[in-house]
Amino acid sequence: MWKRIAVVWTLVKVDAQVLWYALQHPQSPRWLKVGAIGMVAYLLSPIDLIPDVLPVIGVVDDLVLIPLVMHWLLGRLPASIRDYAERRARGESVDPPGRPTTVRVVD
């Protein structure tokens, strides 16, 4: 069971990083920003599908819905933005979008 939880945590962490870098992309769609704000608002809001005052069940809806929404938002991103965000999340060096890359000519 703990191994499954660790795998799910790793996937959520990677999705969160990809979403963060996708939001920083200058060409990220407005619906992505609205969706991310809505997701954070739902997480922080005292109004939930299942109230948080219930000992275990109240937190389960947050633990299930937030990763699902995050994955759903990332699945609808344009391929170029998703590729950029995934490469940044992996720690690769990526040229900022919109800036011309330098080309070195070797004689």
ABEGO torsion letter per residue (X at the ends): XAAAAAAAAAAAAAAAAAAAAAAABAABBAAAAAAAAAAAAAAABABBABBAABAAAAAAAAAAAAAAAAAAAAAABBAAAAAAAAAAAAGBBBBBBGBBBBBBBBX
